[in-house]
Amino acid sequence: MGTILVTGGTGAIGRSLIPKLVKQGNEVVKLIHHGAAYPDNGEVSGDILLPDFGRVWNDKHFDAVYHLAAVLRLGEDKSGEIWRTNVEGTKNVIDLCAKHKVPHLYYCSTAFCQSMNTYEISKSVCELLVSHSDIPNVTVFKPGIVFGPNEEHFSTFISLIIKVHRRAELIRRAFEGAVHLPPLEITFRLYGNPCGHLNIVKVEAVTDAMARIKESGTYWLTNPSPPTMNQIAEWVGQVVMLNIKCTQDKYSPSPPEYAFNRLASAFLPYLQGQDFPSNLTDGCIYDYDIRERIREILGINPKG
């Protein structure tokens, strides 16, 4: 038990992790951005881009810092926001830990550090920074694609499929009605590895491990049995009533496929699949998890 500072506490991981740290008997101080609304109990305003987060700590002692704050965008970093927030922000966290003699830093990185985009590169650099710091104890967490409330990447990916499909469906129905054609089944193709694994992991499994692990080291908080792209395509297609096919064959995209590829370009490399080690025994994603998420996106009551 101790006093813990958490950055990025309003994100998907932070919202799930903080109650678990509190349940262990810890006093948790959640850093929120200067521009946010008035802080609630247990919250302090600050900015990780500023030394000491731009505030006076009045010799507040922290037993640990969980550094979760980051820009999770997969696209280009034209403004430099991803690099500044992720790398410069982490440098300020390290400096704060050194200045205030914080004995343990828990850093949330990502399993995806293959340099496919600025986000991945920034996380790789930050892992080196925290690992080579003078902080006595450093724990690095490497989660897969987090699946749960408030997460962004997977839900955005699914939402794009639904959005493009709905537009194409309206056009198709209008055309069929005009020329009196019977309904046609449309295949929606995704360029990816059908047998490749997409490492989606439940946020609860990730944060259970983050709250439990107290030792230094690097921990892979990944799905030990991730679904294949074929499985995901089938599960999504069953709900949105669309024949989705994942293929590595070259094809000339239809207008809906072209629109999707353009809108989802940052996520498409992940459809090739990656395999990772795992320090988890659970966290698996099943067909009903995907179906329930899609129904939430569509605004359908999962119990209805």
C-alpha positions as CSV (number, residue, x, y, z in Angstrom):
1,M,0.0,0.0,0.0
2,G,1.2,3.5,-0.8
3,T,0.6,6.7,-2.6
4,I,0.5,6.3,-6.4
5,L,0.5,9.0,-9.2
6,V,-1.2,7.9,-12.4
7,T,-0.9,9.8,-15.7
8,G,-3.5,9.1,-18.4
9,G,-6.0,8.0,-15.8
10,T,-9.0,9.0,-18.0
11,G,-8.1,6.5,-20.8
12,A,-9.4,3.0,-21.2
13,I,-6.6,1.4,-19.2
14,G,-6.6,4.1,-16.5
15,R,-10.3,3.9,-15.8
16,S,-10.1,0.2,-15.3
17,L,-6.8,0.2,-13.4
18,I,-7.3,3.0,-10.8
19,P,-10.2,1.3,-9.0
20,K,-8.1,-1.8,-8.6
21,L,-5.2,0.1,-7.1
22,V,-7.6,1.8,-4.7
23,K,-9.0,-1.5,-3.7
24,Q,-5.5,-2.6,-2.7
25,G,-5.5,0.2,-0.2
26,N,-3.4,2.7,-2.2
27,E,-4.0,6.4,-2.3
28,V,-4.2,7.2,-6.0
29,V,-3.6,10.7,-7.4
30,K,-4.8,11.0,-11.0
31,L,-3.1,13.7,-13.1
32,I,-5.5,15.4,-15.5
33,H,-4.6,17.9,-18.2
34,H,-4.6,21.6,-17.3
35,G,-7.3,22.3,-19.8
36,A,-9.7,19.8,-18.3
37,A,-12.7,20.6,-16.1
38,Y,-12.2,21.3,-12.4
39,P,-10.5,18.3,-10.7
40,D,-12.5,15.9,-8.6
41,N,-11.3,14.2,-5.4
42,G,-8.1,12.4,-6.1
43,E,-7.3,14.4,-9.2
44,V,-4.7,17.1,-9.8
45,S,-4.3,19.2,-12.9
46,G,-1.0,19.3,-14.8
47,D,0.7,18.9,-18.1
48,I,3.3,16.1,-18.7
49,L,4.9,18.3,-21.4
50,L,6.1,20.7,-18.6
51,P,8.8,20.1,-16.0
52,D,7.2,18.8,-12.8
53,F,4.0,18.8,-14.9
54,G,3.8,22.5,-14.4
55,R,2.8,22.4,-10.8
56,V,4.3,22.5,-7.3
57,W,4.0,19.2,-5.5
58,N,4.7,20.6,-1.9
59,D,7.1,17.7,-1.3
60,K,4.4,15.2,-2.0
61,H,5.9,11.7,-1.7
62,F,4.9,9.0,-4.2
63,D,5.7,5.4,-3.8
64,A,5.1,4.7,-7.5
65,V,4.1,6.4,-10.8
66,Y,2.0,4.6,-13.4
67,H,2.7,6.4,-16.6
68,L,-0.2,5.7,-19.0
69,A,-0.6,9.0,-20.8
70,A,0.1,8.9,-24.5
71,V,-1.3,9.9,-27.9
72,L,-2.5,6.6,-29.4
73,R,-2.9,7.8,-33.0
74,L,-1.6,5.4,-35.6
75,G,-1.4,7.9,-38.5
76,E,1.1,10.5,-39.5
77,D,2.5,12.9,-36.9
78,K,2.5,16.1,-39.0
79,S,2.0,18.3,-35.9
80,G,4.6,16.5,-33.8
81,E,2.0,15.9,-31.1
82,I,2.6,12.2,-30.9
83,W,6.3,12.5,-30.5
84,R,6.1,15.4,-28.0
85,T,3.5,13.8,-25.8
86,N,4.9,10.3,-25.8
87,V,8.7,11.0,-25.8
88,E,9.1,14.4,-24.2
89,G,6.3,13.6,-21.8
90,T,8.0,10.4,-20.7
91,K,11.3,12.3,-20.2
92,N,9.5,14.7,-17.8
93,V,8.0,11.7,-16.0
94,I,11.5,10.2,-15.5
95,D,12.8,13.6,-14.3
96,L,9.9,13.9,-11.8
97,C,10.6,10.4,-10.5
98,A,14.3,11.3,-10.1
99,K,13.7,14.7,-8.5
100,H,11.1,13.4,-6.0
101,K,12.9,10.1,-5.4
102,V,10.1,7.9,-6.6
103,P,11.3,4.3,-6.2
104,H,9.1,2.6,-8.8
105,L,8.0,3.6,-12.3
106,Y,5.4,1.5,-14.2
107,Y,5.4,2.4,-17.9
108,C,2.7,1.4,-20.3
109,S,4.2,0.7,-23.7
110,T,2.7,-1.5,-26.4
111,A,3.3,-5.0,-27.8
112,F,3.4,-3.3,-31.3
113,C,6.9,-1.9,-31.5
114,Q,7.8,-2.8,-35.1
115,S,8.3,0.8,-36.2
116,M,5.3,0.8,-38.5
117,N,4.4,4.4,-37.5
118,T,5.4,7.3,-35.2
119,Y,3.4,5.9,-32.3
120,E,5.3,2.6,-32.4
121,I,8.6,4.3,-32.7
122,S,7.9,6.6,-29.9
123,K,7.0,3.7,-27.6
124,S,10.2,1.9,-28.5
125,V,12.2,5.0,-27.7
126,C,10.4,5.4,-24.4
127,E,11.1,1.8,-23.4
128,L,14.8,2.6,-23.8
129,L,14.5,5.8,-21.8
130,V,12.8,4.3,-18.8
131,S,14.9,1.1,-18.8
132,H,18.2,3.2,-18.8
133,S,17.0,5.7,-16.2
134,D,18.3,5.8,-12.7
135,I,14.9,5.0,-11.2
136,P,15.5,2.0,-8.8
137,N,12.6,-0.1,-10.1
138,V,11.1,0.0,-13.6
139,T,8.3,-2.1,-14.9
140,V,7.3,-2.0,-18.6
141,F,3.9,-3.3,-19.6
142,K,3.4,-4.3,-23.3
143,P,-0.3,-4.7,-23.9
144,G,-1.9,-5.8,-27.2
145,I,-4.8,-3.9,-28.8
146,V,-6.9,-3.2,-25.7
147,F,-10.6,-4.3,-26.1
148,G,-13.1,-2.7,-23.7
149,P,-15.1,0.4,-22.8
150,N,-13.5,3.7,-24.1
151,E,-10.9,2.0,-26.3
152,E,-10.4,3.6,-29.7
153,H,-8.5,1.5,-32.3
154,F,-10.6,-1.6,-32.7
155,S,-13.9,0.1,-32.3
156,T,-12.8,2.7,-34.9
157,F,-11.8,-0.1,-37.3
158,I,-15.2,-1.7,-36.9
159,S,-17.1,1.6,-37.2
160,L,-15.4,2.3,-40.5
161,I,-16.5,-1.0,-41.9
162,I,-20.1,-0.3,-40.8
163,K,-20.0,3.3,-42.1
164,V,-18.7,2.4,-45.5
165,H,-21.1,-0.6,-45.8
166,R,-24.1,1.5,-44.9
167,R,-23.3,4.0,-47.6
168,A,-22.7,1.3,-50.2
169,E,-25.9,-0.4,-49.2
170,L,-28.0,2.7,-49.8
171,I,-26.5,3.1,-53.2
172,R,-26.9,-0.6,-54.1
173,R,-30.6,-0.7,-53.0
174,A,-31.4,2.5,-55.0
175,F,-29.7,0.9,-58.1
176,E,-31.4,-2.4,-57.7
177,G,-34.8,-0.7,-57.3
178,A,-34.2,1.5,-60.4
179,V,-33.4,-1.4,-62.7
180,H,-35.6,-4.0,-60.9
181,L,-32.7,-6.4,-60.1
182,P,-33.0,-9.0,-57.3
183,P,-30.9,-8.4,-54.2
184,L,-27.2,-9.2,-54.7
185,E,-24.8,-10.5,-52.1
186,I,-21.8,-8.2,-51.9
187,T,-18.4,-9.4,-50.7
188,F,-16.3,-6.9,-48.8
189,R,-12.6,-7.6,-49.1
190,L,-10.0,-6.7,-46.6
191,Y,-6.3,-7.0,-47.6
192,G,-4.8,-9.0,-44.8
193,N,-3.5,-12.4,-43.7
194,P,-6.6,-14.7,-43.2
195,C,-4.6,-16.9,-40.8
196,G,-2.7,-14.0,-39.1
197,H,-3.5,-13.2,-35.5
198,L,-4.8,-9.8,-34.4
199,N,-3.8,-9.5,-30.8
200,I,-6.9,-8.0,-29.1
201,V,-6.9,-8.4,-25.4
202,K,-9.5,-7.6,-22.8
203,V,-8.8,-4.5,-20.8
204,E,-9.8,-6.2,-17.6
205,A,-7.1,-8.9,-18.1
206,V,-4.5,-6.1,-18.8
207,T,-5.3,-4.1,-15.7
208,D,-5.7,-7.1,-13.5
209,A,-2.1,-7.9,-14.3
210,M,-0.9,-4.3,-14.1
211,A,-2.4,-4.0,-10.5
212,R,-1.0,-7.4,-9.5
213,I,2.6,-7.2,-10.9
214,K,4.9,-5.4,-8.5
215,E,8.3,-6.6,-9.8
216,S,10.6,-4.9,-12.2
217,G,10.9,-6.2,-15.7
218,T,9.1,-6.3,-19.0
219,Y,5.7,-8.0,-19.1
220,W,3.7,-8.9,-22.3
221,L,0.0,-8.3,-21.5
222,T,-1.2,-9.9,-24.7
223,N,-3.9,-12.3,-25.6
224,P,-2.3,-15.8,-25.3
225,S,-4.8,-17.1,-27.9
226,P,-5.7,-14.3,-30.2
227,P,-8.3,-14.6,-33.0
228,T,-7.3,-14.9,-36.6
229,M,-8.4,-12.3,-39.2
230,N,-10.7,-14.9,-40.7
231,Q,-12.5,-15.3,-37.4
232,I,-12.9,-11.6,-36.9
233,A,-14.1,-11.1,-40.4
234,E,-16.7,-13.8,-39.9
235,W,-17.9,-12.5,-36.5
236,V,-18.2,-8.9,-37.8
237,G,-20.0,-10.1,-41.0
238,Q,-22.5,-12.1,-39.1
239,V,-23.8,-9.0,-37.2
240,V,-23.7,-6.4,-40.0
241,M,-25.0,-9.0,-42.5
242,L,-22.0,-8.6,-44.9
243,N,-19.8,-11.2,-46.5
244,I,-16.4,-10.0,-45.3
245,K,-13.4,-11.8,-46.8
246,C,-9.8,-11.3,-45.6
247,T,-7.4,-12.0,-48.5
248,Q,-3.7,-11.6,-49.4
249,D,-4.6,-11.8,-53.1
250,K,-4.2,-8.6,-55.1
251,Y,-7.5,-7.2,-56.2
252,S,-9.0,-4.1,-57.8
253,P,-11.1,-2.5,-55.0
254,S,-14.7,-1.6,-55.4
255,P,-15.7,1.9,-54.5
256,P,-16.7,0.9,-50.9
257,E,-13.4,-1.1,-50.5
258,Y,-11.4,1.8,-51.8
259,A,-13.2,4.2,-49.4
260,F,-12.5,1.9,-46.5
261,N,-8.8,1.4,-47.4
262,R,-8.4,5.2,-47.6
263,L,-10.1,5.8,-44.2
264,A,-8.5,2.9,-42.4
265,S,-5.0,3.1,-44.0
266,A,-3.3,3.5,-40.6
267,F,-4.8,0.3,-39.3
268,L,-4.4,-1.9,-42.4
269,P,-0.8,-3.0,-41.7
270,Y,-2.1,-4.7,-38.5
271,L,-4.3,-7.0,-40.6
272,Q,-1.3,-8.9,-41.6
273,G,-1.1,-10.3,-38.1
274,Q,1.6,-10.5,-35.5
275,D,2.5,-13.1,-32.9
276,F,3.8,-12.1,-29.5
277,P,4.8,-13.8,-26.2
278,S,2.3,-13.5,-23.4
279,N,2.5,-13.3,-19.6
280,L,-1.3,-13.6,-19.3
281,T,-3.3,-16.8,-18.9
282,D,-6.5,-15.2,-20.0
283,G,-7.7,-12.2,-21.9
284,C,-9.1,-14.1,-24.8
285,I,-11.7,-12.5,-27.1
286,Y,-14.6,-14.6,-28.2
287,D,-17.2,-14.2,-30.9
288,Y,-19.8,-12.9,-28.5
289,D,-17.4,-10.2,-27.3
290,I,-17.1,-8.9,-30.9
291,R,-20.8,-9.2,-31.6
292,E,-21.7,-7.3,-28.4
293,R,-19.3,-4.5,-29.3
294,I,-20.7,-4.2,-32.8
295,R,-24.2,-4.0,-31.4
296,E,-23.1,-1.2,-29.1
297,I,-21.6,0.6,-32.1
298,L,-24.9,0.1,-34.0
299,G,-26.9,1.3,-30.9
300,I,-28.6,-2.1,-30.6
301,N,-29.3,-3.4,-27.1
302,P,-27.2,-6.5,-26.8
303,K,-29.9,-8.2,-24.7
304,G,-32.6,-7.3,-27.2
